[in-house]
Amino acid sequence: QLQASGGGLVQPGGSLRLSCAASGSISSINDMGWYRQAPGKRRELVAVTTSGGSITYADSVKGRFTISRDNARNTVHLQMNSLKPDDTAVYYCNAIIRANGLAYHTSYWGQGTLVTVSS
């Protein structure tokens, strides 16, 4: 249902852009966002955008990361600038999706994409 792409190795100060596309029999999508999990740590919110356009960022990425959403294509992107070694983690996209014919939303996760920030 969710396919993420765009991770890789980047030097400190560099940039990466992550993308995530939702597919399938979709009626509507509420929140779409990105989470990350570093080795030995819990998964944490990076950024999330609601269907109405509200956006929330983790304090640690404010001013450096930008989340954007294309509702027509059911995609969400995360532009990451000024990357730091502390940003190294597996990044997961998440979407709250209502499938056609159903009356409720379900949380879906992408497969995760590794971002490594290192010189």
Secondary structure, DSSP 8 states (H G I E B T S, - for coil): -EEEE--EEE-TT--EEEEEEE-SSEEEEEEEEEEEE-TTS--EEEEEE-TT--EEE-GGGTTTEEEEEETTTTEEEEEE-S--GGG-EEEEEEEEEEETT-SS-EEEE---EEEEE--
